């Protein structure tokens, strides 16, 4: 992305950095964003447990959370979405990406030959329920297990329940903020009304 930007565009992106927030950045911090993660060993700008989001009302223009919400309980996820709404300025946007449980289970039921590399160098077949549980349903492969599962319908419901409008599905392969483009994820961007 930086190869195609002019110097003026890069300066403008850096100038607006304080208004874009990447929550639960993990090992995928984003340029021109404030990167936040609870883990002090992660290369983030801020180390905080969320929710709540440690910013003032209406202080952000964009909040991104990729593979974060599934690590919250259902009630914590609802609280998190209300916090996103609170910190966004009118017209601001939120982007949320989670594992697509429906797609994962369809592939498992169809005995698909898909494999997931996690951790690096270890390939796991999606047609094995132990792998599906370890990677997606419970995520015991990670230090922070999954606490809730989503598909496109339930994720949209979660985002809309906080008051966001104009939901647009995120392209799971081509969205520029995705750390890893992949079939096993689903996401939406929503807008806080003006």
Helices and strands as residue ranges (DSSP letters): G 2-4, H 7-15, G 17-19, E 20-23, E 34-36, E 60-66, G 69-71, H 74-87, E 88-99, H 101-109, E 115-117, E 123-125, H 129-132, I 133-137, H 152-161, E 165-169, E 185-191
